[in-house]
Amino acid sequence: MNVLFDPDIPEDLKEELLKTIEEEKIGEICKICGANTLYVAIIDKIIDVKCYECGYSYLEIELSEE
Ligand SMILES: [Zn+2]
């Protein structure tokens, strides 16, 4: 899948997120609508990986801040 990042996501998180998305084996297209783009949003400290087209959420990651 192509991955679009919310502009608020810190640059140094992106590589790690791409790795995590890869490990989830989401596949090449959305199982709901068949789109091939993921959108990575950030809300407070939660990363939400969802389909860019239909908004189906594939993955939520809580950021720990130490
Ligand atoms: Zn979709």
N, CA, C, O and the ligand as a Tripos MOL2 file, in Angstrom:
@<TRIPOS>MOLECULE
protein
  265   263    67     0     0
PROTEIN
NO_CHARGES

@<TRIPOS>ATOM
      1 N           0.8460   -1.1980    0.0000 N.3       1 MET1
      2 CA          0.0000    0.0000    0.0000 C.3       1 MET1
      3 C           0.8830    1.2510    0.0000 C.2       1 MET1
      4 O           1.9800    1.2590    0.5600 O.2       1 MET1
      5 N           0.3820    2.2950   -0.6350 N.am      2 ASN2
      6 CA          1.0020    3.5990   -0.4600 C.3       2 ASN2
      7 C           0.6330    4.1120    0.9280 C.2       2 ASN2
      8 O          -0.4280    3.7790    1.4550 O.2       2 ASN2
      9 N           1.4900    4.9030    1.5040 N.am      3 VAL3
     10 CA          1.2320    5.4240    2.8440 C.3       3 VAL3
     11 C           1.3690    6.9470    2.8320 C.2       3 VAL3
     12 O           2.4170    7.4860    2.4780 O.2       3 VAL3
     13 N           0.3040    7.6190    3.2220 N.am      4 LEU4
     14 CA          0.3370    9.0720    3.3840 C.3       4 LEU4
     15 C           0.3890    9.3930    4.8730 C.2       4 LEU4
     16 O          -0.3260    8.7940    5.6760 O.2       4 LEU4
     17 N           1.2380   10.3380    5.2240 N.am      5 PHE5
     18 CA          1.3420   10.7180    6.6270 C.3       5 PHE5
     19 C           0.6680   12.0640    6.8810 C.2       5 PHE5
     20 O           0.7920   13.0000    6.0920 O.2       5 PHE5
     21 N          -0.0420   12.1340    7.9930 N.am      6 ASP6
     22 CA         -0.5310   13.4190    8.4820 C.3       6 ASP6
     23 C           0.6770   14.3400    8.6790 C.2       6 ASP6
     24 O           1.7050   13.9010    9.1930 O.2       6 ASP6
     25 N           0.5660   15.6010    8.2800 N.am      7 PRO7
     26 CA          1.7020   16.5300    8.4180 C.3       7 PRO7
     27 C           2.1630   16.7140    9.8730 C.2       7 PRO7
     28 O           3.2780   17.1780   10.1110 O.2       7 PRO7
     29 N           1.3310   16.3620   10.8240 N.am      8 ASP8
     30 CA          1.7100   16.5260   12.2320 C.3       8 ASP8
     31 C           2.5970   15.3950   12.7600 C.2       8 ASP8
     32 O           3.1170   15.4760   13.8730 O.2       8 ASP8
     33 N           2.7620   14.3620   11.9710 N.am      9 ILE9
     34 CA          3.5610   13.2320   12.4480 C.3       9 ILE9
     35 C           5.0460   13.5690   12.3540 C.2       9 ILE9
     36 O           5.5370   13.9420   11.2880 O.2       9 ILE9
     37 N           5.7470   13.4380   13.4550 N.am     10 PRO10
     38 CA          7.1670   13.7820   13.4650 C.3      10 PRO10
     39 C           7.9590   12.9290   12.4720 C.2      10 PRO10
     40 O           7.7230   11.7290   12.3250 O.2      10 PRO10
     41 N           8.8880   13.5750   11.8090 N.am     11 GLU11
     42 CA          9.7090   12.9190   10.7950 C.3      11 GLU11
     43 C          10.3930   11.6450   11.3290 C.2      11 GLU11
     44 O          10.4850   10.6380   10.6260 O.2      11 GLU11
     45 N          10.8610   11.7070   12.5610 N.am     12 ASP12
     46 CA         11.6240   10.5770   13.0980 C.3      12 ASP12
     47 C          10.7590    9.3790   13.4860 C.2      12 ASP12
     48 O          11.2810    8.3320   13.8700 O.2      12 ASP12
     49 N           9.4490    9.5310   13.3880 N.am     13 LEU13
     50 CA          8.5480    8.4040   13.6690 C.3      13 LEU13
     51 C           8.2020    7.6150   12.4190 C.2      13 LEU13
     52 O           7.7910    6.4570   12.4940 O.2      13 LEU13
     53 N           8.3700    8.2490   11.2790 N.am     14 LYS14
     54 CA          7.8230    7.6810   10.0420 C.3      14 LYS14
     55 C           8.4320    6.3270    9.6810 C.2      14 LYS14
     56 O           7.7230    5.4040    9.2810 O.2      14 LYS14
     57 N           9.7590    6.2190    9.8270 N.am     15 GLU15
     58 CA         10.4110    4.9770    9.4540 C.3      15 GLU15
     59 C           9.9070    3.8190   10.3180 C.2      15 GLU15
     60 O           9.6210    2.7300    9.8210 O.2      15 GLU15
     61 N           9.8080    4.0810   11.6100 N.am     16 GLU16
     62 CA          9.3040    3.0940   12.5600 C.3      16 GLU16
     63 C           7.8590    2.6910   12.2120 C.2      16 GLU16
     64 O           7.5010    1.5140   12.2610 O.2      16 GLU16
     65 N           7.0610    3.6720   11.8680 N.am     17 LEU17
     66 CA          5.6610    3.3940   11.5250 C.3      17 LEU17
     67 C           5.5560    2.5490   10.2600 C.2      17 LEU17
     68 O           4.7370    1.6330   10.1830 O.2      17 LEU17
     69 N           6.3850    2.8610    9.2730 N.am     18 LEU18
     70 CA          6.3660    2.0760    8.0370 C.3      18 LEU18
     71 C           6.7080    0.6190    8.3270 C.2      18 LEU18
     72 O           6.1270   -0.2930    7.7390 O.2      18 LEU18
     73 N           7.6560    0.4090    9.2380 N.am     19 LYS19
     74 CA          8.0550   -0.9390    9.6120 C.3      19 LYS19
     75 C           6.8890   -1.6710   10.2860 C.2      19 LYS19
     76 O           6.6100   -2.8310    9.9850 O.2      19 LYS19
     77 N           6.2270   -0.9810   11.1900 N.am     20 THR20
     78 CA          5.0840   -1.5650   11.9000 C.3      20 THR20
     79 C           3.9600   -1.9180   10.9300 C.2      20 THR20
     80 O           3.3550   -2.9850   11.0300 O.2      20 THR20
     81 N           3.6900   -1.0170    9.9980 N.am     21 ILE21
     82 CA          2.6350   -1.2540    9.0130 C.3      21 ILE21
     83 C           2.9690   -2.4910    8.1730 C.2      21 ILE21
     84 O           2.1040   -3.3160    7.8780 O.2      21 ILE21
     85 N           4.2450   -2.5940    7.7990 N.am     22 GLU22
     86 CA          4.7170   -3.7520    7.0460 C.3      22 GLU22
     87 C           4.4610   -5.0540    7.8020 C.2      22 GLU22
     88 O           3.9970   -6.0400    7.2290 O.2      22 GLU22
     89 N           4.7680   -5.0390    9.0860 N.am     23 GLU23
     90 CA          4.6370   -6.2400    9.9080 C.3      23 GLU23
     91 C           3.1750   -6.6540   10.0870 C.2      23 GLU23
     92 O           2.8840   -7.8200   10.3570 O.2      23 GLU23
     93 N           2.2760   -5.7160    9.9390 N.am     24 GLU24
     94 CA          0.8500   -6.0260   10.1040 C.3      24 GLU24
     95 C           0.2750   -6.7760    8.9150 C.2      24 GLU24
     96 O          -0.8360   -7.3000    8.9900 O.2      24 GLU24
     97 N           1.0180   -6.8310    7.8260 N.am     25 LYS25
     98 CA          0.5730   -7.5600    6.6260 C.3      25 LYS25
     99 C          -0.8380   -7.1390    6.1990 C.2      25 LYS25
    100 O          -1.7190   -7.9740    5.9970 O.2      25 LYS25
    101 N          -1.0220   -5.8560    6.0710 N.am     26 ILE26
    102 CA         -2.3300   -5.3310    5.6860 C.3      26 ILE26
    103 C          -2.6630   -5.7240    4.2450 C.2      26 ILE26
    104 O          -3.8310   -5.8460    3.8770 O.2      26 ILE26
    105 N          -1.6420   -5.9140    3.4540 N.am     27 GLY27
    106 CA         -1.8640   -6.3100    2.0680 C.3      27 GLY27
    107 C          -1.7400   -5.1240    1.1360 C.2      27 GLY27
    108 O          -1.4410   -4.0110    1.5690 O.2      27 GLY27
    109 N          -1.9670   -5.3600   -0.1280 N.am     28 GLU28
    110 CA         -1.7410   -4.3210   -1.1240 C.3      28 GLU28
    111 C          -2.9720   -3.4540   -1.3780 C.2      28 GLU28
    112 O          -2.8570   -2.3290   -1.8640 O.2      28 GLU28
    113 N          -4.1240   -3.9720   -1.0530 N.am     29 ILE29
    114 CA         -5.3470   -3.1680   -1.2190 C.3      29 ILE29
    115 C          -6.2380   -3.2960    0.0140 C.2      29 ILE29
    116 O          -6.1840   -4.2820    0.7490 O.2      29 ILE29
    117 N          -7.0500   -2.2740    0.2120 N.am     30 CYS30
    118 CA         -8.0010   -2.2750    1.3300 C.3      30 CYS30
    119 C          -8.9980   -3.4080    1.1500 C.2      30 CYS30
    120 O          -9.5760   -3.5800    0.0770 O.2      30 CYS30
    121 N          -9.1960   -4.1880    2.2290 N.am     31 LYS31
    122 CA        -10.1160   -5.3190    2.1130 C.3      31 LYS31
    123 C         -11.5740   -4.8630    2.0640 C.2      31 LYS31
    124 O         -12.4590   -5.6420    1.7100 O.2      31 LYS31
    125 N         -11.8200   -3.6180    2.4150 N.am     32 ILE32
    126 CA        -13.1910   -3.1040    2.3900 C.3      32 ILE32
    127 C         -13.5400   -2.4860    1.0340 C.2      32 ILE32
    128 O         -14.5620   -2.8230    0.4350 O.2      32 ILE32
    129 N         -12.6850   -1.5830    0.5590 N.am     33 CYS33
    130 CA        -13.0630   -0.8260   -0.6370 C.3      33 CYS33
    131 C         -12.1100   -1.0160   -1.8130 C.2      33 CYS33
    132 O         -12.3990   -0.5620   -2.9200 O.2      33 CYS33
    133 N         -10.9710   -1.6860   -1.5850 N.am     34 GLY34
    134 CA        -10.0640   -1.9620   -2.6900 C.3      34 GLY34
    135 C          -9.0930   -0.8410   -3.0210 C.2      34 GLY34
    136 O          -8.3370   -0.9480   -3.9870 O.2      34 GLY34
    137 N          -9.0990    0.2330   -2.2370 N.am     35 ALA35
    138 CA         -8.1420    1.3180   -2.4640 C.3      35 ALA35
    139 C          -6.7360    0.8530   -2.0810 C.2      35 ALA35
    140 O          -6.5730   -0.1260   -1.3530 O.2      35 ALA35
    141 N          -5.7260    1.5650   -2.5810 N.am     36 ASN36
    142 CA         -4.3590    1.1210   -2.2880 C.3      36 ASN36
    143 C          -3.5390    2.1670   -1.5290 C.2      36 ASN36
    144 O          -2.3120    2.1980   -1.6230 O.2      36 ASN36
    145 N          -4.2280    3.0120   -0.7840 N.am     37 THR37
    146 CA         -3.5280    4.0430   -0.0330 C.3      37 THR37
    147 C          -3.9750    4.0400    1.4280 C.2      37 THR37
    148 O          -5.1670    4.0190    1.7350 O.2      37 THR37
    149 N          -2.9870    4.0610    2.3130 N.am     38 LEU38
    150 CA         -3.2510    4.1750    3.7400 C.3      38 LEU38
    151 C          -2.9770    5.6020    4.1820 C.2      38 LEU38
    152 O          -2.1110    6.2810    3.6310 O.2      38 LEU38
    153 N          -3.7190    6.0430    5.1750 N.am     39 TYR39
    154 CA         -3.4770    7.3620    5.7500 C.3      39 TYR39
    155 C          -3.1240    7.1920    7.2210 C.2      39 TYR39
    156 O          -3.8340    6.5220    7.9710 O.2      39 TYR39
    157 N          -2.0340    7.8000    7.6160 N.am     40 VAL40
    158 CA         -1.5960    7.6990    9.0000 C.3      40 VAL40
    159 C          -1.8980    9.0140    9.7010 C.2      40 VAL40
    160 O          -1.2630   10.0350    9.4360 O.2      40 VAL40
    161 N          -2.8700    8.9770   10.5920 N.am     41 ALA41
    162 CA         -3.2830   10.1790   11.3210 C.3      41 ALA41
    163 C          -2.7340   10.1330   12.7330 C.2      41 ALA41
    164 O          -2.4070    9.0650   13.2510 O.2      41 ALA41
    165 N          -2.6350   11.2950   13.3460 N.am     42 ILE42
    166 CA         -2.2360   11.3420   14.7540 C.3      42 ILE42
    167 C          -3.2360   12.2070   15.5180 C.2      42 ILE42
    168 O          -3.5020   13.3550   15.1630 O.2      42 ILE42
    169 N          -3.7810   11.6110   16.5850 N.am     43 ILE43
    170 CA         -4.7500   12.3230   17.4220 C.3      43 ILE43
    171 C          -4.2420   12.2130   18.8510 C.2      43 ILE43
    172 O          -4.1670   11.1170   19.4050 O.2      43 ILE43
    173 N          -3.9010   13.3220   19.4340 N.am     44 ASP44
    174 CA         -3.2170   13.3330   20.7300 C.3      44 ASP44
    175 C          -1.9840   12.4380   20.6410 C.2      44 ASP44
    176 O          -1.0470   12.7420   19.9030 O.2      44 ASP44
    177 N          -1.9810   11.3390   21.3870 N.am     45 LYS45
    178 CA         -0.8030   10.4630   21.3350 C.3      45 LYS45
    179 C          -1.1390    9.1330   20.6740 C.2      45 LYS45
    180 O          -0.4290    8.1430   20.8490 O.2      45 LYS45
    181 N          -2.2200    9.1210   19.9200 N.am     46 ILE46
    182 CA         -2.6330    7.8860   19.2470 C.3      46 ILE46
    183 C          -2.3930    8.0140   17.7400 C.2      46 ILE46
    184 O          -2.8380    8.9610   17.0920 O.2      46 ILE46
    185 N          -1.6780    7.0330   17.2180 N.am     47 ILE47
    186 CA         -1.4880    6.9440   15.7730 C.3      47 ILE47
    187 C          -2.5930    6.0430   15.2180 C.2      47 ILE47
    188 O          -2.8070    4.9350   15.7100 O.2      47 ILE47
    189 N          -3.2770    6.5200   14.2080 N.am     48 ASP48
    190 CA         -4.3580    5.7550   13.6150 C.3      48 ASP48
    191 C          -4.0380    5.5040   12.1480 C.2      48 ASP48
    192 O          -3.9350    6.4360   11.3510 O.2      48 ASP48
    193 N          -3.8840    4.2290   11.8060 N.am     49 VAL49
    194 CA         -3.5770    3.8460   10.4300 C.3      49 VAL49
    195 C          -4.8680    3.3900    9.7780 C.2      49 VAL49
    196 O          -5.4530    2.3830   10.1770 O.2      49 VAL49
    197 N          -5.3100    4.1310    8.7730 N.am     50 LYS50
    198 CA         -6.5960    3.7880    8.1760 C.3      50 LYS50
    199 C          -6.5640    3.9250    6.6520 C.2      50 LYS50
    200 O          -5.6560    4.5130    6.0640 O.2      50 LYS50
    201 N          -7.5970    3.3540    6.0530 N.am     51 CYS51
    202 CA         -7.7290    3.4690    4.6100 C.3      51 CYS51
    203 C          -8.0050    4.9270    4.2320 C.2      51 CYS51
    204 O          -8.8640    5.5830    4.8210 O.2      51 CYS51
    205 N          -7.2630    5.4150    3.2440 N.am     52 TYR52
    206 CA         -7.4190    6.8050    2.8350 C.3      52 TYR52
    207 C          -8.7920    7.0440    2.2110 C.2      52 TYR52
    208 O          -9.3530    8.1340    2.3250 O.2      52 TYR52
    209 N          -9.3240    6.0270    1.5570 N.am     53 GLU53
    210 CA        -10.5970    6.1850    0.8430 C.3      53 GLU53
    211 C         -11.8170    6.0090    1.7460 C.2      53 GLU53
    212 O         -12.6890    6.8780    1.7850 O.2      53 GLU53
    213 N         -11.8850    4.8940    2.4700 N.am     54 CYS54
    214 CA        -13.1080    4.5950    3.2040 C.3      54 CYS54
    215 C         -12.9780    4.8130    4.7070 C.2      54 CYS54
    216 O         -13.9780    4.7930    5.4250 O.2      54 CYS54
    217 N         -11.7580    5.0200    5.1860 N.am     55 GLY55
    218 CA        -11.5670    5.3240    6.5990 C.3      55 GLY55
    219 C         -11.5460    4.1100    7.5090 C.2      55 GLY55
    220 O         -11.4940    4.2520    8.7300 O.2      55 GLY55
    221 N         -11.5860    2.9250    6.9340 N.am     56 TYR56
    222 CA        -11.5140    1.7250    7.7660 C.3      56 TYR56
    223 C         -10.1890    1.7090    8.5260 C.2      56 TYR56
    224 O          -9.1200    1.8780    7.9400 O.2      56 TYR56
    225 N         -10.2750    1.5050    9.8230 N.am     57 SER57
    226 CA         -9.0830    1.5900   10.6660 C.3      57 SER57
    227 C          -8.3990    0.2300   10.7680 C.2      57 SER57
    228 O          -9.0060   -0.7450   11.2110 O.2      57 SER57
    229 N          -7.1540    0.1710   10.3650 N.am     58 TYR58
    230 CA         -6.4060   -1.0840   10.4000 C.3      58 TYR58
    231 C          -5.5710   -1.2300   11.6600 C.2      58 TYR58
    232 O          -5.2810   -2.3430   12.0980 O.2      58 TYR58
    233 N          -5.1910   -0.1160   12.2350 N.am     59 LEU59
    234 CA         -4.1880   -0.2110   13.2850 C.3      59 LEU59
    235 C          -4.2140    1.0540   14.1270 C.2      59 LEU59
    236 O          -4.2800    2.1680   13.6080 O.2      59 LEU59
    237 N          -4.1610    0.8550   15.4410 N.am     60 GLU60
    238 CA         -3.9940    2.0070   16.3270 C.3      60 GLU60
    239 C          -2.7730    1.7710   17.1860 C.2      60 GLU60
    240 O          -2.5880    0.6900   17.7440 O.2      60 GLU60
    241 N          -1.9590    2.7710   17.2830 N.am     61 ILE61
    242 CA         -0.7300    2.6570   18.0610 C.3      61 ILE61
    243 C          -0.7060    3.7840   19.0730 C.2      61 ILE61
    244 O          -0.8170    4.9580   18.7210 O.2      61 ILE61
    245 N          -0.5600    3.4100   20.3390 N.am     62 GLU62
    246 CA         -0.4570    4.4270   21.3680 C.3      62 GLU62
    247 C           1.0050    4.7740   21.5750 C.2      62 GLU62
    248 O           1.8260    3.8930   21.8310 O.2      62 GLU62
    249 N           1.3290    6.0360   21.4660 N.am     63 LEU63
    250 CA          2.7110    6.4590   21.6500 C.3      63 LEU63
    251 C           2.9930    6.5920   23.1450 C.2      63 LEU63
    252 O           2.2380    7.2220   23.8870 O.2      63 LEU63
    253 N           4.0790    5.9930   23.5570 N.am     64 SER64
    254 CA          4.4740    6.1870   24.9490 C.3      64 SER64
    255 C           5.5140    7.3070   24.9930 C.2      64 SER64
    256 O           6.4270    7.3730   24.1700 O.2      64 SER64
    257 N           5.3470    8.1520   25.9460 N.am     65 GLU65
    258 CA          6.2590    9.2790   26.0650 C.3      65 GLU65
    259 C           6.9720    9.1900   27.3970 C.2      65 GLU65
    260 O           6.3750    9.3470   28.4620 O.2      65 GLU65
    261 N           8.2400    8.9410   27.3090 N.am     66 GLU66
    262 CA          9.0140    8.8050   28.5590 C.3      66 GLU66
    263 C           9.9650    9.9720   28.6800 C.2      66 GLU66
    264 O          10.7130   10.0610   29.6540 O.2      66 GLU66
    265 ZN        -10.8920    1.2380    2.1630 Zn       67 ZN67
@<TRIPOS>BOND
     1     1     2 1
     2     2     3 1
     3     3     4 2
     4     3     5 am
     5     5     6 1
     6     6     7 1
     7     7     8 2
     8     7     9 am
     9     9    10 1
    10    10    11 1
    11    11    12 2
    12    11    13 am
    13    13    14 1
    14    14    15 1
    15    15    16 2
    16    15    17 am
    17    17    18 1
    18    18    19 1
    19    19    20 2
    20    19    21 am
    21    21    22 1
    22    22    23 1
    23    23    24 2
    24    23    25 am
    25    25    26 1
    26    26    27 1
    27    27    28 2
    28    27    29 am
    29    29    30 1
    30    30    31 1
    31    31    32 2
    32    31    33 am
    33    33    34 1
    34    34    35 1
    35    35    36 2
    36    35    37 am
    37    37    38 1
    38    38    39 1
    39    39    40 2
    40    39    41 am
    41    41    42 1
    42    42    43 1
    43    43    44 2
    44    43    45 am
    45    45    46 1
    46    46    47 1
    47    47    48 2
    48    47    49 am
    49    49    50 1
    50    50    51 1
    51    51    52 2
    52    51    53 am
    53    53    54 1
    54    54    55 1
    55    55    56 2
    56    55    57 am
    57    57    58 1
    58    58    59 1
    59    59    60 2
    60    59    61 am
    61    61    62 1
    62    62    63 1
    63    63    64 2
    64    63    65 am
    65    65    66 1
    66    66    67 1
    67    67    68 2
    68    67    69 am
    69    69    70 1
    70    70    71 1
    71    71    72 2
    72    71    73 am
    73    73    74 1
    74    74    75 1
    75    75    76 2
    76    75    77 am
    77    77    78 1
    78    78    79 1
    79    79    80 2
    80    79    81 am
    81    81    82 1
    82    82    83 1
    83    83    84 2
    84    83    85 am
    85    85    86 1
    86    86    87 1
    87    87    88 2
    88    87    89 am
    89    89    90 1
    90    90    91 1
    91    91    92 2
    92    91    93 am
    93    93    94 1
    94    94    95 1
    95    95    96 2
    96    95    97 am
    97    97    98 1
    98    98    99 1
    99    99   100 2
   100    99   101 am
   101   101   102 1
   102   102   103 1
   103   103   104 2
   104   103   105 am
   105   105   106 1
   106   106   107 1
   107   107   108 2
   108   107   109 am
   109   109   110 1
   110   110   111 1
   111   111   112 2
   112   111   113 am
   113   113   114 1
   114   114   115 1
   115   115   116 2
   116   115   117 am
   117   117   118 1
   118   118   119 1
   119   119   120 2
   120   119   121 am
   121   121   122 1
   122   122   123 1
   123   123   124 2
   124   123   125 am
   125   125   126 1
   126   126   127 1
   127   127   128 2
   128   127   129 am
   129   129   130 1
   130   130   131 1
   131   131   132 2
   132   131   133 am
   133   133   134 1
   134   134   135 1
   135   135   136 2
   136   135   137 am
   137   137   138 1
   138   138   139 1
   139   139   140 2
   140   139   141 am
   141   141   142 1
   142   142   143 1
   143   143   144 2
   144   143   145 am
   145   145   146 1
   146   146   147 1
   147   147   148 2
   148   147   149 am
   149   149   150 1
   150   150   151 1
   151   151   152 2
   152   151   153 am
   153   153   154 1
   154   154   155 1
   155   155   156 2
   156   155   157 am
   157   157   158 1
   158   158   159 1
   159   159   160 2
   160   159   161 am
   161   161   162 1
   162   162   163 1
   163   163   164 2
   164   163   165 am
   165   165   166 1
   166   166   167 1
   167   167   168 2
   168   167   169 am
   169   169   170 1
   170   170   171 1
   171   171   172 2
   172   171   173 am
   173   173   174 1
   174   174   175 1
   175   175   176 2
   176   175   177 am
   177   177   178 1
   178   178   179 1
   179   179   180 2
   180   179   181 am
   181   181   182 1
   182   182   183 1
   183   183   184 2
   184   183   185 am
   185   185   186 1
   186   186   187 1
   187   187   188 2
   188   187   189 am
   189   189   190 1
   190   190   191 1
   191   191   192 2
   192   191   193 am
   193   193   194 1
   194   194   195 1
   195   195   196 2
   196   195   197 am
   197   197   198 1
   198   198   199 1
   199   199   200 2
   200   199   201 am
   201   201   202 1
   202   202   203 1
   203   203   204 2
   204   203   205 am
   205   205   206 1
   206   206   207 1
   207   207   208 2
   208   207   209 am
   209   209   210 1
   210   210   211 1
   211   211   212 2
   212   211   213 am
   213   213   214 1
   214   214   215 1
   215   215   216 2
   216   215   217 am
   217   217   218 1
   218   218   219 1
   219   219   220 2
   220   219   221 am
   221   221   222 1
   222   222   223 1
   223   223   224 2
   224   223   225 am
   225   225   226 1
   226   226   227 1
   227   227   228 2
   228   227   229 am
   229   229   230 1
   230   230   231 1
   231   231   232 2
   232   231   233 am
   233   233   234 1
   234   234   235 1
   235   235   236 2
   236   235   237 am
   237   237   238 1
   238   238   239 1
   239   239   240 2
   240   239   241 am
   241   241   242 1
   242   242   243 1
   243   243   244 2
   244   243   245 am
   245   245   246 1
   246   246   247 1
   247   247   248 2
   248   247   249 am
   249   249   250 1
   250   250   251 1
   251   251   252 2
   252   251   253 am
   253   253   254 1
   254   254   255 1
   255   255   256 2
   256   255   257 am
   257   257   258 1
   258   258   259 1
   259   259   260 2
   260   259   261 am
   261   261   262 1
   262   262   263 1
   263   263   264 2
@<TRIPOS>SUBSTRUCTURE
     1 MET1         2 RESIDUE 1 A MET
     2 ASN2         6 RESIDUE 1 A ASN
     3 VAL3        10 RESIDUE 1 A VAL
     4 LEU4        14 RESIDUE 1 A LEU
     5 PHE5        18 RESIDUE 1 A PHE
     6 ASP6        22 RESIDUE 1 A ASP
     7 PRO7        26 RESIDUE 1 A PRO
     8 ASP8        30 RESIDUE 1 A ASP
     9 ILE9        34 RESIDUE 1 A ILE
    10 PRO10       38 RESIDUE 1 A PRO
    11 GLU11       42 RESIDUE 1 A GLU
    12 ASP12       46 RESIDUE 1 A ASP
    13 LEU13       50 RESIDUE 1 A LEU
    14 LYS14       54 RESIDUE 1 A LYS
    15 GLU15       58 RESIDUE 1 A GLU
    16 GLU16       62 RESIDUE 1 A GLU
    17 LEU17       66 RESIDUE 1 A LEU
    18 LEU18       70 RESIDUE 1 A LEU
    19 LYS19       74 RESIDUE 1 A LYS
    20 THR20       78 RESIDUE 1 A THR
    21 ILE21       82 RESIDUE 1 A ILE
    22 GLU22       86 RESIDUE 1 A GLU
    23 GLU23       90 RESIDUE 1 A GLU
    24 GLU24       94 RESIDUE 1 A GLU
    25 LYS25       98 RESIDUE 1 A LYS
    26 ILE26      102 RESIDUE 1 A ILE
    27 GLY27      106 RESIDUE 1 A GLY
    28 GLU28      110 RESIDUE 1 A GLU
    29 ILE29      114 RESIDUE 1 A ILE
    30 CYS30      118 RESIDUE 1 A CYS
    31 LYS31      122 RESIDUE 1 A LYS
    32 ILE32      126 RESIDUE 1 A ILE
    33 CYS33      130 RESIDUE 1 A CYS
    34 GLY34      134 RESIDUE 1 A GLY
    35 ALA35      138 RESIDUE 1 A ALA
    36 ASN36      142 RESIDUE 1 A ASN
    37 THR37      146 RESIDUE 1 A THR
    38 LEU38      150 RESIDUE 1 A LEU
    39 TYR39      154 RESIDUE 1 A TYR
    40 VAL40      158 RESIDUE 1 A VAL
    41 ALA41      162 RESIDUE 1 A ALA
    42 ILE42      166 RESIDUE 1 A ILE
    43 ILE43      170 RESIDUE 1 A ILE
    44 ASP44      174 RESIDUE 1 A ASP
    45 LYS45      178 RESIDUE 1 A LYS
    46 ILE46      182 RESIDUE 1 A ILE
    47 ILE47      186 RESIDUE 1 A ILE
    48 ASP48      190 RESIDUE 1 A ASP
    49 VAL49      194 RESIDUE 1 A VAL
    50 LYS50      198 RESIDUE 1 A LYS
    51 CYS51      202 RESIDUE 1 A CYS
    52 TYR52      206 RESIDUE 1 A TYR
    53 GLU53      210 RESIDUE 1 A GLU
    54 CYS54      214 RESIDUE 1 A CYS
    55 GLY55      218 RESIDUE 1 A GLY
    56 TYR56      222 RESIDUE 1 A TYR
    57 SER57      226 RESIDUE 1 A SER
    58 TYR58      230 RESIDUE 1 A TYR
    59 LEU59      234 RESIDUE 1 A LEU
    60 GLU60      238 RESIDUE 1 A GLU
    61 ILE61      242 RESIDUE 1 A ILE
    62 GLU62      246 RESIDUE 1 A GLU
    63 LEU63      250 RESIDUE 1 A LEU
    64 SER64      254 RESIDUE 1 A SER
    65 GLU65      258 RESIDUE 1 A GLU
    66 GLU66      262 RESIDUE 1 A GLU
    67 ZN67       265 GROUP 0 **** ****
